[in-house]
Amino acid sequence: MLDIRQLHYFVAVAEEEHVGRAAERLHISQSPLSRQIAQLEEKLGLVLFERSQQRIRLTRDGRTFLAETRAFLTHGNRLESLARRLGRGDEGGLCIGYLEYAMHSGVLPNALRELREGRPAVHIALYNQQSDVQLEGLRQRSLDIALVCEPPHADDPDLDAAQVLNDPMLLAIPKGHALASAKALTPDDLAAQKWIGVMHKESALRHDTFIAACAKAGFTPAITMEATEPLAALGLVAAGLGITTIQQSLRHQAPDGVVLRELSWFTYRTPLWAAWHRINLRPLVEQFRKTLLQTSGVAPETAPAEVDG
C-alpha cells in the first residue's frame, strides 16, 4: 500500500529538483526526506530520480509517475472534501417514501424546499408507495424517511415516528346545491344526500374510522359512488354527482363548481406521520428529519401520539 506522505514528499522533490529546498518547503530535515524517497523507490521497484551532486532530476518513468501521483492526490483531496460535506449533511442522497396526501397537503414539498435552500447539492429520490411498503423499506434501509397514514407500533424496536399533520375535514358540495348556501348544516342534512366515498388503498381501517365518525356525529352517509383518491372525488362533486369530505389542506385543489363548508361538529381527522429508523447512520437523514418536523410545526423531540379516531 502506498504511503500518502511519501507521495507528497516525492512531488515536492520532483518540483524543486533539490532535496534541500524540498525539505525546507516540507519543514523537515533533508536526511529523513532522502530516506523516504529511497524507501518509496524500493517499495515501487522503480528509479524515480537521476541523482548528481548538483541536482536531482526525474527519470522518464519518474515523470510518468509524477503525473499520476498528482492526479491521485488531487482526487484524494476531493474525496476528503466530499467526506466532510457528507459528514455535515451538505451532500449525498435521500430516499423518501410518501403518500399522495403528503404531496397535496404541502408537507413534503415545504420540507424539501427548506432543505434545498441550504443544501442544493443533495440528490432526492421520491417513491410513491403504500404505508406498509414504506415501513418495510425503512426496515430494509432502502428508504430514509417515510410519510405514512398510520405510524409503526409504539413498541417497534426498529422504527420511530411523529405526527406531522392531523387535518380537519371540509364538506364539498356542488355549486348551486341547496346546502351550498344554507346558513347551518346539520347531521340530518348530510344523511339525506348522495355521498361520494373515497376508498383508500392504504387500509380498510381508515374507511371504517370515517364511517364510525359519521355515526358518532349523528348520520350515516349514503355512499352511491366511490373514488380512489380525494381529488377524483372533488371532480365528481363538481359534476353534481354527490357530496364528499376532503382534508382542509386540499381546499386550494378544489375545482370550479365545488363549494367547501366547515363542519365544526365533525370530529374525523386525516393524520399523516413521518417515520424513520431508530438507528440513523447519516447526518443528512437526521437533518431532513428535523427539517420535516420543523416545517410541519412539530418539535423534533415530539414522541408519537395516539391516532385521532
Summary of the structure (lengths in Angstrom):
residues: 309
radius of gyration: 32.2
end to end distance: 62.8
largest distance: 107.0
contacts: 924
relative contact order: 0.14
helix: 46%
strand: 22%
